[in-house]
Amino acid sequence: MIEPTGPESPPKARAARGRTITPSALVASVVVAALVGGAVAAGVTLGVIHLQSRTNPQNVSLGSNVTIREEDATTGVARNAQPAVVSIVTDPSSLSHGSGFLVTTDGYIVTNVGVVANAQSLAVVISGDSRRRDARLVDYDCTTGVAVLKVDQVSNLPTLSLDTSDSLSTGQTVIVVPGTLADRVGVTRGVIGAVHGMVPVTVSWGPGSTQMSNVIQTDAQIDAGASGAPLLNVGGQVIGVTMAAINQGQPTSFALAAADLQPEIEQIVQTGGLVVPSLGAATVDVSASAAVVRGGAAGARIDTVTAGGPADRAGLRTGDVITQLDDQRLDDAHPLAQVLRARFKPDQRVTVTYSRAGSSGQVQLSLLGEHPACR
């Protein structure tokens, strides 16, 4: 049994008062309008995909018999991405499986930790490959939800690239491309319903429950077989890693933001393991809406403090809410775990701003380096 316990408007026309519109002026106006219309039509090419309606597919004519359809964009993304998407078999007897995708040509695969937690074994089915290949867990992070696998003795495999621009917006069209074994749902298209969400989920590791922060919420279908699959934009870049989970007894799904996962993926691939900076305290993210409803500050609430650790030595206590690290304020888009992993290093000195009983304070401490625990 594999358990996660350690590494391996244009201007309005105004009516002219006191003026007579001559025929020559009218002709000139028509010519100008035609020229402007041609320029706009040319500029539409790059932006048209973003203006399409998912529930009412539109055809957009660009002249010269050129037409772009929403279905064409989805079909193209799915066709190009499929060779780099894999099925991850975790129990051959029951055919339990999830999905993942290749990020290197020599077999490194990204998925979510829920796919591999408590797996009986790990094997991968690569699109177009006639046989199942054994895989190994390289490392994972239960806090951010990422896991990286490796298939050995392979080369020249197709890969997908991550979009780490963090420029996601609600209403944006997204596409989920699962592994080839996920035949119940298959490729699905949807829109982003919300960004920077915080979702409490029941998990099969650690204490049995956790909170996933800064997630992407979408109406694209994601079942267990598609969990771990790439969430793609219409350019074919990975903007998230999908995750199917349970929330208050009901199935839920979302995607982990690729921009948050990229530093950890790179570290695992380059070094074979994961060490992240830590305050020496277990925390729970507090969203801006929760802070408004319940009172208090948004940020990261300390649940437990490790005796003798940096937070303990600096005088931080259970119940304190960390609101800022150096000049980076914590909020829904910048939760503590992602800020630590993206901006800081072990042994780095950092100023921690916190809220306690309505008052604000600051302490300085040196960060620990540790493997992220599954709390």
C-alpha positions, 0 to 999 in steps of 0.5 A, a space after each residue: 500500500 502506498 501511503 503519503 508519509 514521505 518523499 519518493 463603445 465606440 463614441 455615439 454619433 451626434 446629429 449635426 445641427 444646422 448642417 446638411 449632409 451632402 452625398 459626397 460626405 455620405 460616401 466618405 462616411 461609408 468608406 471610413 466605416 468599411 475601413 474601420 470594420 475591416 480592422 476590427 474584423 482582423 483584430 477579432 481573430 485572437 479574441 474570438 474564442 473568449 467571446 463564445 458562449 458555451 451554452 449557445 455555440 456561435 459561428 463567427 464569420 471573419 470574411 473570406 469564408 473563414 469561420 471559427 466555432 467553439 467546438 473547433 477550439 475544444 476539439 483542437 485542444 483535446 486532440 493536441 493534449 490527449 497524447 500527453 495525458 495518462 491514466 493512473 491505475 491504483 488498483 488493477 483488481 477493481 480498475 480504480 484509476 485517476 488521471 495525470 499528465 506528462 511534464 517532461 519527455 522522460 516520464 515525469 507525471 503530475 497529478 493530485 495527491 488524492 489519486 495516489 494516496 493509499 494506492 495498492 500499486 501504481 501503473 500508468 497507461 500512456 495514450 497510444 502505448 500498447 502496454 501498462 507501465 509501472 510508475 513510482 511516487 517521487 514526492 507530493 504535498 498534501 497541503 497544496 495537493 500536488 503529486 509527481 510520479 515517474 515512469 522510467 525507461 521512456 523518452 521523447 514523450 509528448 508534454 503539456 506546459 503550465 500557464 503560470 500567468 495567474 490571469 484567470 477570470 470567471 466565465 473563461 472557457 476551460 477544457 478537461 482532458 482525462 486519461 484514456 481509461 476515463 470513458 464514462 465522462 471523457 473530454 468536457 468543456 465548461 467555464 470558470 465559475 470562481 477563482 481563489 476559492 477555499 474548499 473543505 474536503 474529506 480526504 483519505 490521508 492525514 486526519 481525514 479532512 483538510 481545506 484546499 485553498 486558492 482553487 479554481 471552480 468550474 462546471 466542467 465535469 470531473 469524476 474520479 477517473 478524470 481527477 488529476 487531469 489537466 484543466 486547459 485554457 483554449 490555448 492548450 496550456 494547463 491552468 490547473 490540476 483537477 481534483 474530485 473529492 467529497 465536501 460535507 458528504 457530497 461529491 465536489 470537484 475543482 482544480 488546483 491552480 497551476 501557478 501555485 503548483 509550479 515551484 513544487 513541481 520544478 523542485 521535485 523534478 530537479 531534486 527528486 524530493 520536496 523541502 518547503 519553508 515552514 513557520 513551525 505551526 499548523 494553520 488554517 486559511 481564513 477567507 475574506 468572506 469568513 472574516 467579515 461574517 465571523 469577525 476578525 482578520 483574514 489570513 492564516 489562523 494558527 491551530 497548533 504550534 510546534 514546541 521549540 519551533 520558529 513560531 513558538 520561539 517568536 511568541 506566536 500562539 494558537 488562535 493568532 491569525 497571520 496576516 502578512 509575511 514581509 511585504 506580502 499580505 495574505 488573502 484569498 489569492 495568496 494563502 500562506 502555503 503558496 506564499 511560503 513556497 513561491 517567495 521564501 526559502 528555508 532558513 530565510 529571515 521573515 517578518 510575520 505580521 499577525 492579529 491577536 484579540 483585535 490587535 496587530 503585532 509583528 515578530 521576526 523568525 527564521 523559517 524551517 525547511 521540512 517536508 510538508 506534513 499531511 495534517 
